Every structure is written in C-alpha cells, then in structure tokens.
Amino acid sequence: MAVLTGQRCRGMRGKHGEGRNDPDFQTKYFDMLRAGGSKHHKDLLAPFGLDASDEKFWDKGLSMIEGFIDEREAMED
C-alpha cells in the first residue's frame, strides 16, 4: 500500500493531477513521508483529499501504475 499511496500522491502533483495548483502540496507530501508508519493511513491521506476506502482511489492508483508499465514496455520496442 505504501508504494501505491506514494505513487498516487505524486501523481496528484503531475501535469494533469488534482494537486498541481496546490501551493502546499510539497509541505503536505514531506509531512506524510516524515510521519512514516506513525500515523494511520486515513490521517496520512486526509491532507490530499484521498480516501483509501474509496474504490476510485485504488482504480486511479492502479491505472497510473499500468501507465508506467505500458511506457516501460514501449521503451523496449
């Protein structure tokens, strides 16, 4: 879950991500990383407006990873 959560949060900051216009994104992201395993995932994701109990969270995160895999495979051709 940690990898997917990190990917999902970083994806929010990307060119088309929801967090691209959030001037506090970097602070929130580093706060999440600093917390490590000391906080419940709900508390870590709340500043980003993410909810791991929502199926859409997982769908979007897995879709992002699928896109990374597709890009990598295309590099091999």
N, CA, C and O atoms as a GROMACS GRO file, in nm:
protein
  308
    1MET      N    1   0.082  -0.119   0.000
    1MET     CA    2   0.000   0.000   0.000
    1MET      C    3   0.086   0.125   0.000
    1MET      O    4   0.049   0.225  -0.062
    2ALA      N    5   0.199   0.123   0.069
    2ALA     CA    6   0.283   0.242   0.078
    2ALA      C    7   0.330   0.289  -0.059
    2ALA      O    8   0.331   0.409  -0.086
    3VAL      N    9   0.369   0.196  -0.145
    3VAL     CA   10   0.415   0.234  -0.278
    3VAL      C   11   0.302   0.296  -0.358
    3VAL      O   12   0.321   0.399  -0.422
    4LEU      N   13   0.186   0.233  -0.356
    4LEU     CA   14   0.072   0.285  -0.430
    4LEU      C   15   0.029   0.420  -0.376
    4LEU      O   16  -0.005   0.510  -0.453
    5THR      N   17   0.029   0.436  -0.245
    5THR     CA   18  -0.007   0.564  -0.186
    5THR      C   19   0.089   0.673  -0.228
    5THR      O   20   0.047   0.783  -0.266
    6GLY      N   21   0.219   0.644  -0.223
    6GLY     CA   22   0.318   0.742  -0.267
    6GLY      C   23   0.302   0.776  -0.413
    6GLY      O   24   0.309   0.893  -0.450
    7GLN      N   25   0.280   0.676  -0.497
    7GLN     CA   26   0.260   0.700  -0.640
    7GLN      C   27   0.136   0.785  -0.661
    7GLN      O   28   0.137   0.878  -0.742
    8ARG      N   29   0.031   0.754  -0.589
    8ARG     CA   30  -0.095   0.828  -0.605
    8ARG      C   31  -0.079   0.974  -0.564
    8ARG      O   32  -0.129   1.063  -0.632
    9CYS      N   33  -0.010   0.998  -0.453
    9CYS     CA   34   0.012   1.136  -0.409
    9CYS      C   35   0.100   1.211  -0.507
    9CYS      O   36   0.071   1.326  -0.542
   10ARG      N   37   0.208   1.147  -0.553
   10ARG     CA   38   0.294   1.213  -0.651
   10ARG      C   39   0.220   1.237  -0.781
   10ARG      O   40   0.241   1.338  -0.847
   11GLY      N   41   0.134   1.143  -0.817
   11GLY     CA   42   0.055   1.159  -0.938
   11GLY      C   43  -0.039   1.278  -0.932
   11GLY      O   44  -0.071   1.340  -1.033
   12MET      N   45  -0.081   1.310  -0.811
   12MET     CA   46  -0.168   1.428  -0.793
   12MET      C   47  -0.095   1.555  -0.831
   12MET      O   48  -0.158   1.653  -0.872
   13ARG      N   49   0.035   1.555  -0.818
   13ARG     CA   50   0.112   1.676  -0.843
   13ARG      C   51   0.152   1.689  -0.990
   13ARG      O   52   0.195   1.796  -1.034
   14GLY      N   53   0.139   1.582  -1.065
   14GLY     CA   54   0.181   1.581  -1.205
   14GLY      C   55   0.110   1.685  -1.290
   14GLY      O   56   0.025   1.760  -1.242
   15LYS      N   57   0.148   1.688  -1.415
   15LYS     CA   58   0.097   1.785  -1.511
   15LYS      C   59  -0.055   1.799  -1.509
   15LYS      O   60  -0.108   1.910  -1.518
   16HIS      N   61  -0.124   1.687  -1.496
   16HIS     CA   62  -0.270   1.689  -1.501
   16HIS      C   63  -0.333   1.650  -1.367
   16HIS      O   64  -0.455   1.632  -1.359
   17GLY      N   65  -0.252   1.637  -1.263
   17GLY     CA   66  -0.302   1.593  -1.134
   17GLY      C   67  -0.383   1.699  -1.061
   17GLY      O   68  -0.371   1.819  -1.087
   18GLU      N   69  -0.465   1.652  -0.969
   18GLU     CA   70  -0.552   1.743  -0.893
   18GLU      C   71  -0.472   1.839  -0.805
   18GLU      O   72  -0.519   1.949  -0.776
   19GLY      N   73  -0.353   1.798  -0.762
   19GLY     CA   74  -0.275   1.880  -0.670
   19GLY      C   75  -0.180   1.977  -0.737
   19GLY      O   76  -0.102   2.045  -0.670
   20ARG      N   77  -0.185   1.986  -0.870
   20ARG     CA   78  -0.087   2.070  -0.941
   20ARG      C   79  -0.097   2.218  -0.905
   20ARG      O   80   0.000   2.292  -0.921
   21ASN      N   81  -0.212   2.261  -0.858
   21ASN     CA   82  -0.230   2.403  -0.822
   21ASN      C   83  -0.227   2.426  -0.672
   21ASN      O   84  -0.258   2.536  -0.625
   22ASP      N   85  -0.190   2.325  -0.597
   22ASP     CA   86  -0.186   2.336  -0.451
   22ASP      C   87  -0.048   2.382  -0.406
   22ASP      O   88   0.047   2.304  -0.412
   23PRO      N   89  -0.035   2.508  -0.363
   23PRO     CA   90   0.097   2.558  -0.323
   23PRO      C   91   0.153   2.488  -0.199
   23PRO      O   92   0.273   2.497  -0.173
   24ASP      N   93   0.069   2.418  -0.124
   24ASP     CA   94   0.113   2.347  -0.004
   24ASP      C   95   0.140   2.199  -0.028
   24ASP      O   96   0.167   2.125   0.066
   25PHE      N   97   0.132   2.157  -0.154
   25PHE     CA   98   0.148   2.014  -0.183
   25PHE      C   99   0.280   1.959  -0.132
   25PHE      O  100   0.282   1.854  -0.066
   26GLN      N  101   0.389   2.027  -0.160
   26GLN     CA  102   0.520   1.977  -0.119
   26GLN      C  103   0.529   1.962   0.033
   26GLN      O  104   0.580   1.861   0.082
   27THR      N  105   0.479   2.059   0.106
   27THR     CA  106   0.480   2.051   0.252
   27THR      C  107   0.399   1.932   0.300
   27THR      O  108   0.443   1.856   0.387
   28LYS      N  109   0.279   1.914   0.243
   28LYS     CA  110   0.194   1.801   0.281
   28LYS      C  111   0.263   1.669   0.249
   28LYS      O  112   0.259   1.575   0.329
   29TYR      N  113   0.326   1.661   0.133
   29TYR     CA  114   0.390   1.537   0.090
   29TYR      C  115   0.507   1.503   0.182
   29TYR      O  116   0.520   1.388   0.225
   30PHE      N  117   0.591   1.602   0.213
   30PHE     CA  118   0.704   1.576   0.303
   30PHE      C  119   0.657   1.543   0.444
   30PHE      O  120   0.719   1.461   0.512
   31ASP      N  121   0.549   1.606   0.489
   31ASP     CA  122   0.492   1.571   0.620
   31ASP      C  123   0.447   1.425   0.622
   31ASP      O  124   0.468   1.354   0.721
   32MET      N  125   0.387   1.380   0.511
   32MET     CA  126   0.344   1.241   0.502
   32MET      C  127   0.464   1.148   0.508
   32MET      O  128   0.461   1.047   0.580
   33LEU      N  129   0.569   1.180   0.435
   33LEU     CA  130   0.690   1.096   0.436
   33LEU      C  131   0.755   1.094   0.573
   33LEU      O  132   0.801   0.989   0.619
   34ARG      N  133   0.761   1.210   0.639
   34ARG     CA  134   0.822   1.217   0.772
   34ARG      C  135   0.745   1.134   0.874
   34ARG      O  136   0.804   1.077   0.966
   35ALA      N  137   0.615   1.127   0.858
   35ALA     CA  138   0.533   1.052   0.953
   35ALA      C  139   0.562   0.902   0.946
   35ALA      O  140   0.544   0.830   1.044
   36GLY      N  141   0.607   0.858   0.830
   36GLY     CA  142   0.637   0.715   0.816
   36GLY      C  143   0.519   0.630   0.857
   36GLY      O  144   0.406   0.656   0.813
   37GLY      N  145   0.542   0.531   0.939
   37GLY     CA  146   0.435   0.443   0.983
   37GLY      C  147   0.372   0.485   1.114
   37GLY      O  148   0.301   0.407   1.177
   38SER      N  149   0.398   0.609   1.155
   38SER     CA  150   0.349   0.653   1.286
   38SER      C  151   0.203   0.699   1.285
   38SER      O  152   0.145   0.719   1.392
   39LYS      N  153   0.144   0.715   1.167
   39LYS     CA  154   0.005   0.759   1.157
   39LYS      C  155  -0.077   0.657   1.080
   39LYS      O  156  -0.024   0.582   0.997
   40HIS      N  157  -0.204   0.656   1.107
   40HIS     CA  158  -0.299   0.572   1.033
   40HIS      C  159  -0.308   0.626   0.890
   40HIS      O  160  -0.298   0.747   0.868
   41HIS      N  161  -0.328   0.536   0.794
   41HIS     CA  162  -0.332   0.579   0.655
   41HIS      C  163  -0.438   0.685   0.628
   41HIS      O  164  -0.419   0.771   0.542
   42LYS      N  165  -0.550   0.681   0.700
   42LYS     CA  166  -0.654   0.783   0.680
   42LYS      C  167  -0.601   0.921   0.715
   42LYS      O  168  -0.631   1.019   0.647
   43ASP      N  169  -0.520   0.929   0.821
   43ASP     CA  170  -0.463   1.057   0.862
   43ASP      C  171  -0.356   1.105   0.764
   43ASP      O  172  -0.342   1.225   0.743
   44LEU      N  173  -0.282   1.011   0.706
   44LEU     CA  174  -0.179   1.048   0.609
   44LEU      C  175  -0.239   1.099   0.479
   44LEU      O  176  -0.185   1.191   0.416
   45LEU      N  177  -0.350   1.040   0.438
   45LEU     CA  178  -0.410   1.077   0.309
   45LEU      C  179  -0.505   1.196   0.317
   45LEU      O  180  -0.530   1.261   0.215
   46ALA      N  181  -0.557   1.225   0.434
   46ALA     CA  182  -0.657   1.331   0.450
   46ALA      C  183  -0.613   1.467   0.393
   46ALA      O  184  -0.694   1.533   0.328
   47PRO      N  185  -0.488   1.511   0.416
   47PRO     CA  186  -0.450   1.642   0.362
   47PRO      C  187  -0.456   1.650   0.208
   47PRO      O  188  -0.462   1.759   0.152
   48PHE      N  189  -0.454   1.534   0.143
   48PHE     CA  190  -0.459   1.530  -0.003
   48PHE      C  191  -0.601   1.509  -0.056
   48PHE      O  192  -0.624   1.508  -0.177
   49GLY      N  193  -0.695   1.493   0.035
   49GLY     CA  194  -0.832   1.467  -0.005
   49GLY      C  195  -0.850   1.326  -0.060
   49GLY      O  196  -0.941   1.301  -0.139
   50LEU      N  197  -0.763   1.234  -0.019
   50LEU     CA  198  -0.769   1.095  -0.065
   50LEU      C  199  -0.827   1.006   0.044
   50LEU      O  200  -0.810   1.031   0.164
   51ASP      N  201  -0.896   0.903   0.000
   51ASP     CA  202  -0.957   0.808   0.093
   51ASP      C  203  -0.932   0.667   0.041
   51ASP      O  204  -0.989   0.628  -0.060
   52ALA      N  205  -0.848   0.592   0.110
   52ALA     CA  206  -0.812   0.457   0.066
   52ALA      C  207  -0.928   0.358   0.075
   52ALA      O  208  -0.919   0.248   0.022
   53SER      N  209  -1.036   0.396   0.142
   53SER     CA  210  -1.152   0.308   0.146
   53SER      C  211  -1.242   0.328   0.024
   53SER      O  212  -1.338   0.253   0.005
   54ASP      N  213  -1.210   0.427  -0.056
   54ASP     CA  214  -1.286   0.455  -0.178
   54ASP      C  215  -1.227   0.375  -0.294
   54ASP      O  216  -1.107   0.385  -0.321
   55GLU      N  217  -1.308   0.298  -0.361
   55GLU     CA  218  -1.262   0.215  -0.473
   55GLU      C  219  -1.194   0.299  -0.582
   55GLU      O  220  -1.103   0.251  -0.650
   56LYS      N  221  -1.238   0.422  -0.599
   56LYS     CA  222  -1.178   0.509  -0.702
   56LYS      C  223  -1.031   0.539  -0.673
   56LYS      O  224  -0.952   0.556  -0.765
   57PHE      N  225  -0.995   0.546  -0.544
   57PHE     CA  226  -0.855   0.566  -0.506
   57PHE      C  227  -0.769   0.457  -0.566
   57PHE      O  228  -0.666   0.485  -0.627
   58TRP      N  229  -0.811   0.333  -0.550
   58TRP     CA  230  -0.735   0.218  -0.598
   58TRP      C  231  -0.738   0.209  -0.750
   58TRP      O  232  -0.637   0.178  -0.813
   59ASP      N  233  -0.854   0.237  -0.809
   59ASP     CA  234  -0.865   0.233  -0.955
   59ASP      C  235  -0.768   0.331  -1.020
   59ASP      O  236  -0.698   0.298  -1.115
   60LYS      N  237  -0.765   0.452  -0.967
   60LYS     CA  238  -0.678   0.554  -1.026
   60LYS      C  239  -0.531   0.520  -1.001
   60LYS      O  240  -0.448   0.535  -1.090
   61GLY      N  241  -0.499   0.475  -0.880
   61GLY     CA  242  -0.361   0.441  -0.849
   61GLY      C  243  -0.310   0.326  -0.934
   61GLY      O  244  -0.199   0.331  -0.986
   62LEU      N  245  -0.392   0.222  -0.948
   62LEU     CA  246  -0.351   0.109  -1.030
   62LEU      C  247  -0.344   0.147  -1.178
   62LEU      O  248  -0.261   0.095  -1.252
   63SER      N  249  -0.430   0.236  -1.220
   63SER     CA  250  -0.426   0.285  -1.357
   63SER      C  251  -0.295   0.360  -1.384
   63SER      O  252  -0.237   0.349  -1.492
   64MET      N  253  -0.250   0.435  -1.286
   64MET     CA  254  -0.123   0.507  -1.300
   64MET      C  255  -0.008   0.408  -1.315
   64MET      O  256   0.078   0.426  -1.401
   65ILE      N  257  -0.007   0.305  -1.233
   65ILE     CA  258   0.099   0.204  -1.240
   65ILE      C  259   0.093   0.131  -1.374
   65ILE      O  260   0.196   0.104  -1.435
   66GLU      N  261  -0.028   0.101  -1.420
   66GLU     CA  262  -0.043   0.037  -1.551
   66GLU      C  263   0.017   0.125  -1.661
   66GLU      O  264   0.081   0.075  -1.754
   67GLY      N  265  -0.004   0.257  -1.650
   67GLY     CA  266   0.053   0.350  -1.746
   67GLY      C  267   0.206   0.348  -1.743
   67GLY      O  268   0.270   0.354  -1.848
   68PHE      N  269   0.263   0.340  -1.623
   68PHE     CA  270   0.410   0.332  -1.611
   68PHE      C  271   0.463   0.204  -1.677
   68PHE      O  272   0.566   0.206  -1.744
   69ILE      N  273   0.390   0.094  -1.657
   69ILE     CA  274   0.432  -0.033  -1.716
   69ILE      C  275   0.423  -0.025  -1.868
   69ILE      O  276   0.514  -0.069  -1.939
   70ASP      N  277   0.314   0.032  -1.919
   70ASP     CA  278   0.298   0.047  -2.063
   70ASP      C  279   0.410   0.132  -2.123
   70ASP      O  280   0.463   0.099  -2.229
   71GLU      N  281   0.446   0.241  -2.054
   71GLU     CA  282   0.556   0.327  -2.101
   71GLU      C  283   0.686   0.250  -2.105
   71GLU      O  284   0.763   0.261  -2.201
   72ARG      N  285   0.711   0.172  -2.001
   72ARG     CA  286   0.834   0.094  -1.993
   72ARG      C  287   0.840  -0.011  -2.104
   72ARG      O  288   0.943  -0.029  -2.168
   73GLU      N  289   0.729  -0.080  -2.125
   73GLU     CA  290   0.726  -0.180  -2.230
   73GLU      C  291   0.745  -0.119  -2.368
   73GLU      O  292   0.808  -0.178  -2.455
   74ALA      N  293   0.691   0.001  -2.388
   74ALA     CA  294   0.707   0.070  -2.517
   74ALA      C  295   0.853   0.107  -2.541
   74ALA      O  296   0.896   0.115  -2.657
   75MET      N  297   0.928   0.129  -2.437
   75MET     CA  298   1.070   0.162  -2.450
   75MET      C  299   1.151   0.043  -2.502
   75MET      O  300   1.256   0.060  -2.564
   76GLU      N  301   1.100  -0.076  -2.477
   76GLU     CA  302   1.170  -0.198  -2.518
   76GLU      C  303   1.151  -0.228  -2.665
   76GLU      O  304   1.228  -0.304  -2.723
   77ASP      N  305   1.049  -0.171  -2.727
   77ASP     CA  306   1.022  -0.199  -2.868
   77ASP      C  307   1.117  -0.128  -2.961
   77ASP      O  308   1.106  -0.142  -3.083
   0.00000   0.00000   0.00000
